């Protein structure tokens, strides 16, 4: 499942309301290649199937 960074953050937050992960953190992880993501134009899509709890 590919989701935008904001939607991926919302899903993480829904699963764990006390998470320390922020939108900025997810964005930085994408830039550093630490998580799987895909760029479509200006939008970055995160593959959240790998990171489901």
MMTF fields as JSON, N, C-alpha, C and O atoms, coordinates in Angstrom:
{
  "mmtfVersion": "1.0.0",
  "mmtfProducer": "UNKNOWN",
  "numBonds": 211,
  "numAtoms": 212,
  "numGroups": 53,
  "numChains": 1,
  "numModels": 1,
  "chainsPerModel": [1],
  "groupsPerChain": [53],
  "chainIdList": ["A"],
  "bondAtomList": [4, 2, 8, 6, 12, 10, 16, 14, 20, 18, 24, 22, 28, 26, 32, 30, 36, 34, 40, 38, 44, 42, 48, 46, 52, 50, 56, 54, 60, 58, 64, 62, 68, 66, 72, 70, 76, 74, 80, 78, 84, 82, 88, 86, 92, 90, 96, 94, 100, 98, 104, 102, 108, 106, 112, 110, 116, 114, 120, 118, 124, 122, 128, 126, 132, 130, 136, 134, 140, 138, 144, 142, 148, 146, 152, 150, 156, 154, 160, 158, 164, 162, 168, 166, 172, 170, 176, 174, 180, 178, 184, 182, 188, 186, 192, 190, 196, 194, 200, 198, 204, 202, 208, 206],
  "bondOrderList": [1, 1, 1, 1, 1, 1, 1, 1, 1, 1, 1, 1, 1, 1, 1, 1, 1, 1, 1, 1, 1, 1, 1, 1, 1, 1, 1, 1, 1, 1, 1, 1, 1, 1, 1, 1, 1, 1, 1, 1, 1, 1, 1, 1, 1, 1, 1, 1, 1, 1, 1, 1],
  "groupList": [{"groupName": "UNK", "atomNameList": ["N", "CA", "C", "O"], "elementList": ["N", "C", "C", "O"], "formalChargeList": [0, 0, 0, 0], "bondAtomList": [1, 0, 2, 1, 3, 2], "bondOrderList": [1, 1, 2], "singleLetterCode": "X", "chemCompType": "L-PEPTIDE LINKING"}],
  "groupTypeList": [0, 0, 0, 0, 0, 0, 0, 0, 0, 0, 0, 0, 0, 0, 0, 0, 0, 0, 0, 0, 0, 0, 0, 0, 0, 0, 0, 0, 0, 0, 0, 0, 0, 0, 0, 0, 0, 0, 0, 0, 0, 0, 0, 0, 0, 0, 0, 0, 0, 0, 0, 0, 0],
  "groupIdList": [1, 2, 3, 4, 5, 6, 7, 8, 9, 10, 11, 12, 13, 14, 15, 16, 17, 18, 19, 20, 21, 22, 23, 24, 25, 26, 27, 28, 29, 30, 31, 32, 33, 34, 35, 36, 37, 38, 39, 40, 41, 42, 43, 44, 45, 46, 47, 48, 49, 50, 51, 52, 53],
  "secStructList": [7, 3, 3, 3, 2, 2, 2, 2, 2, 2, 2, 2, 2, 2, 2, 7, 6, 6, 7, 7, 7, 7, 2, 2, 2, 2, 2, 2, 2, 2, 2, 2, 6, 1, 1, 7, 3, 3, 3, 3, 6, 6, 3, 3, 3, 3, 3, 6, 6, 6, 6, 7, 7],
  "xCoordList": [0.842, 0.0, 0.884, 1.723, 0.698, 1.432, 0.56, -0.598, 1.124, 0.406, 1.329, 2.552, 0.732, 1.525, 2.157, 1.759, 3.121, 3.805, 2.814, 2.863, 1.924, 0.946, -0.007, -0.306, -0.488, -1.394, -0.665, -1.245, 0.607, 1.391, 1.553, 1.442, 1.812, 1.921, 0.612, 0.614, -0.503, -1.815, -2.058, -2.641, -1.617, -1.789, -0.899, -1.33, 0.348, 1.229, 0.624, 0.631, 0.102, -0.48, -1.728, -1.993, -2.491, -3.7, -3.35, -4.057, -2.263, -1.842, -1.169, -1.273, -0.475, 0.234, 0.143, 0.892, -0.763, -1.004, 0.198, 0.325, 1.063, 2.222, 3.507, 4.6, 3.395, 4.581, 5.447, 4.947, 6.738, 7.681, 7.983, 8.686, 7.461, 7.686, 6.837, 5.651, 7.452, 6.751, 6.758, 7.44, 6.007, 5.995, 7.399, 7.853, 8.072, 9.441, 10.373, 11.227, 10.221, 11.054, 10.847, 11.816, 9.6, 9.304, 9.904, 10.467, 9.787, 10.344, 11.867, 12.421, 12.537, 13.989, 14.4, 15.381, 13.661, 13.949, 13.841, 14.631, 12.856, 12.716, 13.925, 14.463, 14.359, 15.512, 16.786, 17.642, 16.915, 18.112, 18.055, 19.052, 16.898, 16.761, 16.573, 16.787, 16.182, 16.006, 14.688, 14.562, 13.704, 12.436, 12.105, 12.584, 11.278, 10.906, 9.899, 8.885, 10.192, 9.275, 9.441, 10.42, 8.471, 8.439, 8.086, 7.202, 8.763, 8.476, 7.633, 7.998, 6.498, 5.613, 5.422, 4.562, 6.223, 6.192, 6.776, 7.913, 6.013, 6.46, 6.022, 6.45, 5.181, 4.638, 5.517, 5.967, 5.749, 6.502, 5.495, 4.705, 5.528, 4.618, 5.412, 6.422, 4.95, 5.62, 4.929, 3.701, 5.731, 5.183, 4.987, 5.937, 3.749, 3.498, 3.254, 3.153, 3.152, 2.927, 4.104, 3.938, 5.281, 6.492, 6.524, 7.099, 5.923, 6.081, 4.844, 4.713, 3.941, 2.729, 3.063, 3.91, 2.408, 2.668, 1.678, 1.711],
  "yCoordList": [-1.179, 0.0, 1.239, 1.413, 2.074, 3.324, 4.445, 4.596, 5.218, 6.347, 7.559, 7.422, 8.736, 9.958, 9.993, 9.24, 10.853, 10.941, 11.301, 10.73, 12.238, 12.657, 11.518, 11.306, 10.781, 9.655, 8.535, 7.895, 8.296, 7.284, 7.682, 6.838, 8.956, 9.445, 9.243, 8.813, 9.551, 9.366, 7.912, 7.626, 6.986, 5.566, 5.131, 4.36, 5.627, 5.327, 5.864, 5.185, 7.083, 7.738, 6.992, 6.913, 6.446, 5.705, 4.414, 4.012, 3.77, 2.527, 2.775, 1.947, 3.914, 4.249, 5.749, 6.516, 6.162, 7.59, 8.278, 9.498, 7.538, 8.106, 8.006, 8.147, 7.768, 7.586, 8.847, 9.971, 8.627, 9.745, 10.089, 11.062, 9.305, 9.541, 10.731, 10.814, 11.642, 12.818, 12.794, 11.972, 13.687, 13.816, 14.148, 13.605, 15.03, 15.409, 14.203, 14.048, 13.351, 12.152, 11.236, 10.735, 11.01, 10.15, 10.742, 10.016, 12.051, 12.733, 12.553, 12.281, 12.704, 12.546, 11.094, 10.859, 10.129, 8.721, 8.413, 7.633, 9.028, 8.832, 9.392, 8.742, 10.589, 11.212, 10.409, 10.332, 9.81, 9.047, 7.607, 6.888, 7.18, 5.828, 4.781, 3.595, 5.185, 4.255, 3.491, 2.407, 4.05, 3.366, 3.355, 4.197, 2.39, 2.286, 3.369, 3.538, 4.092, 5.128, 5.305, 4.852, 5.97, 6.198, 7.656, 8.196, 8.295, 9.684, 9.736, 9.165, 10.434, 10.62, 12.122, 12.722, 12.719, 14.173, 14.8, 14.508, 15.657, 16.267, 15.476, 15.774, 14.48, 13.718, 12.503, 11.808, 12.267, 11.095, 10.117, 10.474, 8.878, 7.835, 6.796, 6.279, 6.5, 5.561, 4.208, 4.126, 3.142, 1.79, 1.326, 0.908, 1.404, 1.103, -0.369, -0.753, -1.223, -2.65, -3.255, -4.212, -2.718, -3.237, -2.859, -3.593, -1.734, -1.183, -1.319, -0.606, -2.216, -2.393, -3.104, -3.997, -2.716, -3.307, -4.422, -5.058],
  "zCoordList": [0.0, 0.0, 0.0, 0.884, -0.968, -1.039, -0.491, -0.881, 0.405, 0.999, 1.005, 1.03, 0.983, 1.102, 2.492, 3.38, 2.671, 3.966, 5.069, 6.158, 4.796, 5.8, 6.155, 7.33, 5.148, 5.402, 6.149, 7.026, 5.803, 6.509, 7.973, 8.862, 8.223, 9.59, 10.338, 11.491, 9.691, 10.33, 10.697, 11.743, 9.848, 10.143, 11.307, 12.166, 11.336, 12.471, 13.762, 14.789, 13.706, 14.874, 15.354, 16.554, 14.396, 14.736, 15.476, 16.4, 15.068, 15.708, 17.046, 17.95, 17.188, 18.423, 18.645, 18.04, 19.501, 19.737, 20.388, 20.293, 21.032, 21.732, 20.909, 21.459, 19.617, 18.784, 18.749, 18.8, 18.661, 18.573, 17.118, 16.848, 16.182, 14.761, 14.315, 14.635, 13.579, 13.078, 11.548, 10.935, 10.951, 9.499, 9.002, 7.995, 9.702, 9.327, 9.375, 8.502, 10.378, 10.508, 9.318, 8.746, 8.937, 7.79, 6.521, 5.702, 6.356, 5.187, 5.129, 4.064, 6.27, 6.319, 6.033, 5.328, 6.571, 6.307, 4.822, 4.291, 4.139, 2.686, 1.957, 1.061, 2.33, 1.677, 1.909, 1.028, 3.093, 3.443, 2.929, 2.999, 2.415, 1.905, 2.983, 2.729, 4.171, 5.28, 5.197, 5.766, 4.491, 4.298, 2.814, 2.054, 2.405, 1.003, 0.654, 1.332, -0.406, -0.868, -2.362, -2.956, -2.957, -4.389, -4.625, -3.961, -5.557, -5.869, -7.14, -8.167, -7.052, -8.205, -8.374, -7.729, -9.238, -9.375, -8.129, -7.76, -7.478, -6.221, -5.002, -3.887, -5.194, -4.07, -3.772, -4.683, -2.507, -2.061, -1.478, -0.604, -1.968, -1.503, -0.715, -1.193, 0.486, 1.383, 1.269, 1.286, 1.153, 1.114, 2.552, 3.214, 3.029, 4.444, 4.713, 5.879, 3.684, 3.923, 4.654, 5.411, 4.443, 5.087, 6.563, 7.366, 6.939, 8.28, 9.155, 10.149, 8.806, 9.612, 10.901, 10.927, 11.951, 13.283, 13.525, 14.579]
}
